């Protein structure tokens, strides 16, 4: 079938919205009509070349491009292929950028966010053909920057049809990842002091997670005043424009003991951020990395004496350390009960043709989360 999609043809070029050919769903695959897609920073890492590997001559040895972007989204099932059992035509579904097969060792031990099928998503067999005949891959095996997508059933989670699909789209990545980084990965406890560095579409939900977990002091750090002010409406007790500004604040609020957890949710986790972020962590505390950086980045700054002698922990994080099939419906139930705020996260809605404007606004710090409305 014909549909329209936003393609990144090569690094450092704009998203190109054009008509493409989408093949019919094969065995185990599902055709979804998208309603909303979130403009997450992770897709921009493709466009900016952060997921490309350089060669010895300074060129590109590996590139995920051309690729239809988008891994945060929600829609309605239009058709299913042979053997599909997890969803049916008419179901409302959330995309899951980490598939969950349910039978691999991580899935069967309660760690669906580490499903073995996750390694396939960036190199999955293309389901899209561009007008010139080029086979185009899809971000995370999804490609939500399109009016329709064909995906594996393991990458979809059925949700109640009474939930607004714009909210369902947010939960598919930003909400689940940010909230889980506080509740699951940082393991925040009542009375804790927590610092969230970067309160955009991911970090703002780490603030909500920290509040839900009972943290007493929640410090939101971001250079953008609008984001700091918004963070206070969803649980932040203090704000700071930088780590340097936040550090003495942490010491004062914790009576000199440091934070129980610091969560890095910045757009680009450069190596120089780690030492000052870990410097805010107290004895036995945790620094959680919930950010992407260049795929070839191998060096970070960290005081290893402090790491060992204060028994601190550095943790990575994907999908908030959670289980998509459980956590996405659970977060929607919390939203329904008024326990977390999701409608307010959407700063602005864009058409698919306005995708480059939407990302320009994100980089300019104008949005907590922008969404494409189809």
KEVO-626607 format. One record per residue (C-alpha): x, y, z; residue in three letters. Coordinates in steps of 0.2 Angstrom, whole numbers, padded with zeros to 4 digits, always signed. Layout:
REM KEVO-626607
XYZALA
...
//
This chain:
REM KEVO-626607
+0000+0000+0000UNK
+0005+0018-0002UNK
+0008+0029+0013UNK
+0018+0044+0018UNK
+0034+0044+0029UNK
+0048+0055+0036UNK
+0065+0047+0030UNK
+0082+0052+0035UNK
+0092+0048+0019UNK
+0109+0053+0026UNK
+0117+0061+0041UNK
+0115+0079+0044UNK
+0101+0082+0032UNK
+0083+0086+0036UNK
+0069+0073+0037UNK
+0061+0071+0020UNK
+0042+0068+0020UNK
+0037+0058+0005UNK
+0026+0044-0002UNK
+0033+0026+0000UNK
+0027+0009-0003UNK
+0023-0002+0012UNK
+0022-0020+0010UNK
+0008-0031+0017UNK
+0010-0039+0034UNK
+0019-0056+0033UNK
+0018-0070+0046UNK
+0018-0063+0064UNK
+0017-0045+0057UNK
+0004-0031+0060UNK
-0002-0016+0050UNK
-0005-0001+0061UNK
-0013+0016+0056UNK
-0004+0028+0067UNK
-0013+0042+0076UNK
+0001+0050+0085UNK
+0020+0049+0086UNK
+0032+0057+0099UNK
+0046+0068+0094UNK
+0060+0060+0104UNK
+0078+0065+0104UNK
+0083+0047+0101UNK
+0077+0048+0082UNK
+0088+0064+0080UNK
+0103+0054+0085UNK
+0101+0045+0069UNK
+0100+0061+0059UNK
+0114+0069+0068UNK
+0126+0054+0064UNK
+0127+0048+0082UNK
+0122+0030+0078UNK
+0135+0030+0063UNK
+0152+0023+0064UNK
+0166+0032+0056UNK
+0180+0024+0046UNK
+0198+0026+0047UNK
+0198+0040+0034UNK
+0185+0050+0043UNK
+0170+0044+0032UNK
+0156+0033+0037UNK
+0159+0014+0039UNK
+0142+0010+0045UNK
+0126+0020+0044UNK
+0108+0016+0049UNK
+0102+0027+0035UNK
+0091+0028+0025UNK
+0078+0025+0039UNK
+0060+0030+0043UNK
+0061+0038+0060UNK
+0050+0036+0075UNK
+0049+0024+0089UNK
+0036+0032+0100UNK
+0019+0031+0094UNK
+0001+0024+0095UNK
-0012+0019+0083UNK
-0026+0006+0078UNK
-0023-0011+0070UNK
-0029-0012+0052UNK
-0023-0030+0047UNK
-0014-0044+0054UNK
-0003-0057+0045UNK
-0003-0076+0047UNK
+0000-0082+0065UNK
-0003-0066+0074UNK
-0011-0070+0091UNK
-0006-0055+0102UNK
-0017-0041+0094UNK
-0032-0041+0082UNK
-0040-0029+0069UNK
-0047-0014+0078UNK
-0036-0015+0093UNK
-0028+0001+0100UNK
-0010-0002+0102UNK
+0006+0006+0109UNK
+0022+0004+0100UNK
+0036-0004+0110UNK
+0053+0001+0104UNK
+0060-0014+0113UNK
+0050-0030+0108UNK
+0045-0043+0120UNK
+0045-0061+0114UNK
+0040-0068+0131UNK
+0051-0084+0130UNK
+0070-0078+0129UNK
+0079-0079+0146UNK
+0077-0060+0149UNK
+0059-0060+0146UNK
+0055-0076+0155UNK
+0065-0069+0170UNK
+0055-0053+0171UNK
+0067-0041+0161UNK
+0057-0039+0145UNK
+0067-0022+0142UNK
+0082-0033+0138UNK
+0073-0045+0126UNK
+0085-0054+0115UNK
+0075-0048+0100UNK
+0080-0030+0104UNK
+0096-0033+0095UNK
+0086-0035+0078UNK
+0077-0019+0078UNK
+0089-0008+0070UNK
+0094-0020+0057UNK
+0077-0028+0054UNK
+0072-0033+0036UNK
+0065-0017+0027UNK
+0047-0016+0025UNK
+0047+0000+0016UNK
+0052+0004-0002UNK
+0055+0023-0007UNK
+0049+0030-0024UNK
+0066+0027-0032UNK
+0066+0008-0027UNK
+0077+0010-0012UNK
+0074-0002+0003UNK
+0072+0009+0019UNK
+0074+0003+0036UNK
+0063+0008+0051UNK
+0069+0015+0068UNK
+0068+0002+0081UNK
+0059-0009+0069UNK
+0044+0003+0070UNK
+0045+0019+0060UNK
+0031+0029+0069UNK
+0035+0044+0058UNK
+0023+0037+0045UNK
+0004+0037+0042UNK
+0005+0018+0043UNK
+0018+0005+0048UNK
+0020-0014+0047UNK
+0028-0021+0063UNK
+0031-0037+0072UNK
+0018-0041+0084UNK
+0031-0042+0098UNK
+0033-0024+0096UNK
+0015-0019+0100UNK
+0006-0018+0117UNK
-0013-0019+0116UNK
-0021-0005+0127UNK
-0039+0000+0132UNK
-0048+0009+0118UNK
-0054+0022+0130UNK
-0037+0030+0133UNK
-0032+0045+0122UNK
-0020+0039+0109UNK
-0009+0054+0111UNK
-0006+0049+0129UNK
-0004+0031+0124UNK
+0010+0037+0112UNK
+0019+0046+0126UNK
+0019+0031+0137UNK
+0027+0020+0124UNK
+0044+0028+0127UNK
+0046+0044+0136UNK
+0035+0041+0151UNK
+0039+0023+0153UNK
+0058+0026+0151UNK
+0059+0041+0163UNK
+0047+0035+0176UNK
+0055+0018+0177UNK
+0073+0026+0178UNK
+0067+0033+0195UNK
+0056+0019+0201UNK
+0065+0003+0194UNK
+0083+0008+0190UNK
+0087+0021+0204UNK
+0076+0011+0216UNK
+0071+0027+0225UNK
+0064+0025+0242UNK
+0053+0037+0253UNK
+0063+0051+0260UNK
+0077+0051+0247UNK
+0085+0065+0239UNK
+0085+0064+0220UNK
+0092+0075+0206UNK
+0086+0073+0188UNK
+0098+0082+0176UNK
+0088+0086+0160UNK
+0069+0088+0162UNK
+0063+0086+0144UNK
+0052+0072+0138UNK
+0061+0058+0147UNK
+0067+0068+0163UNK
+0051+0076+0167UNK
+0044+0058+0169UNK
+0059+0054+0180UNK
+0052+0068+0191UNK
+0035+0060+0192UNK
+0043+0043+0196UNK
+0053+0050+0210UNK
+0038+0059+0217UNK
+0028+0043+0216UNK
+0042+0033+0224UNK
+0041+0045+0239UNK
+0057+0056+0237UNK
+0057+0070+0249UNK
+0069+0082+0239UNK
+0068+0081+0220UNK
+0079+0093+0211UNK
+0076+0096+0193UNK
+0091+0103+0183UNK
+0089+0111+0166UNK
+0096+0126+0157UNK
+0078+0130+0150UNK
+0068+0140+0162UNK
+0051+0134+0155UNK
+0056+0116+0159UNK
+0062+0120+0176UNK
+0045+0129+0180UNK
+0035+0114+0172UNK
+0045+0102+0183UNK
+0039+0110+0198UNK
+0021+0107+0193UNK
+0023+0088+0192UNK
+0034+0085+0208UNK
+0050+0094+0208UNK
+0054+0103+0225UNK
+0069+0113+0219UNK
+0076+0118+0202UNK
+0093+0123+0196UNK
+0100+0129+0179UNK
+0116+0118+0180UNK
+0125+0104+0189UNK
+0136+0117+0196UNK
+0122+0127+0203UNK
+0113+0111+0209UNK
+0128+0104+0219UNK
+0128+0116+0234UNK
+0109+0114+0234UNK
+0111+0095+0236UNK
+0123+0097+0250UNK
+0112+0109+0259UNK
+0096+0099+0257UNK
+0104+0082+0261UNK
+0113+0089+0277UNK
+0130+0086+0268UNK
+0126+0068+0264UNK
+0123+0070+0245UNK
+0109+0063+0234UNK
+0103+0045+0235UNK
+0101+0045+0216UNK
+0106+0056+0202UNK
+0097+0053+0185UNK
+0105+0059+0169UNK
+0092+0062+0156UNK
+0101+0074+0145UNK
+0100+0075+0126UNK
+0118+0070+0123UNK
+0127+0061+0137UNK
+0145+0068+0134UNK
+0159+0060+0144UNK
+0162+0076+0154UNK
+0145+0075+0163UNK
+0149+0060+0173UNK
+0161+0066+0186UNK
+0151+0081+0192UNK
+0135+0071+0191UNK
+0143+0057+0202UNK
+0150+0071+0213UNK
+0132+0075+0219UNK
+0129+0056+0223UNK
+0131+0052+0242UNK
+0138+0036+0250UNK
+0130+0021+0243UNK
+0120+0031+0230UNK
+0117+0028+0212UNK
+0120+0037+0196UNK
+0108+0032+0182UNK
+0112+0035+0164UNK
+0096+0037+0154UNK
+0103+0046+0139UNK
+0111+0042+0122UNK
+0127+0048+0116UNK
+0138+0044+0100UNK
+0139+0026+0098UNK
+0158+0026+0097UNK
+0160+0036+0113UNK
+0171+0026+0125UNK
+0178+0038+0137UNK
+0170+0046+0152UNK
+0177+0056+0167UNK
+0175+0048+0184UNK
+0184+0048+0200UNK
+0187+0029+0203UNK
+0193+0032+0221UNK
+0177+0040+0225UNK
+0167+0027+0216UNK
+0175+0013+0226UNK
+0177+0021+0243UNK
+0160+0028+0244UNK
+0153+0012+0237UNK
+0143+0021+0223UNK
+0135+0013+0208UNK
+0134+0018+0190UNK
+0119+0010+0181UNK
+0114+0010+0162UNK
+0095+0010+0158UNK
+0084+0005+0144UNK
+0065+0007+0144UNK
+0066+0012+0162UNK
+0071-0006+0167UNK
+0054-0012+0165UNK
+0042-0024+0156UNK
+0033-0016+0141UNK
+0018-0028+0142UNK
+0015-0024+0161UNK
+0021-0006+0162UNK
+0013+0002+0148UNK
-0005-0003+0154UNK
+0000+0000+0172UNK
+0006+0018+0168UNK
-0011+0021+0159UNK
-0020+0015+0174UNK
-0011+0028+0185UNK
-0015+0041+0173UNK
-0033+0037+0173UNK
-0033+0037+0192UNK
-0025+0055+0192UNK
-0008+0048+0200UNK
+0003+0054+0185UNK
+0000+0069+0173UNK
+0002+0065+0155UNK
-0010+0077+0145UNK
+0001+0092+0151UNK
+0017+0085+0144UNK
+0012+0089+0126UNK
+0018+0106+0122UNK
+0014+0107+0104UNK
+0006+0096+0090UNK
+0013+0096+0073UNK
+0008+0088+0056UNK
+0020+0075+0048UNK
+0025+0089+0036UNK
+0031+0100+0050UNK
+0043+0087+0058UNK
+0058+0097+0055UNK
+0050+0112+0063UNK
+0045+0101+0078UNK
+0063+0095+0080UNK
+0070+0113+0078UNK
+0058+0118+0093UNK
+0065+0103+0103UNK
+0083+0109+0100UNK
+0078+0127+0105UNK
+0071+0121+0121UNK
+0053+0126+0117UNK
+0045+0109+0120UNK
+0043+0097+0134UNK
+0037+0085+0121UNK
+0031+0088+0104UNK
+0020+0076+0095UNK
+0015+0072+0077UNK
-0004+0071+0075UNK
-0009+0061+0059UNK
//
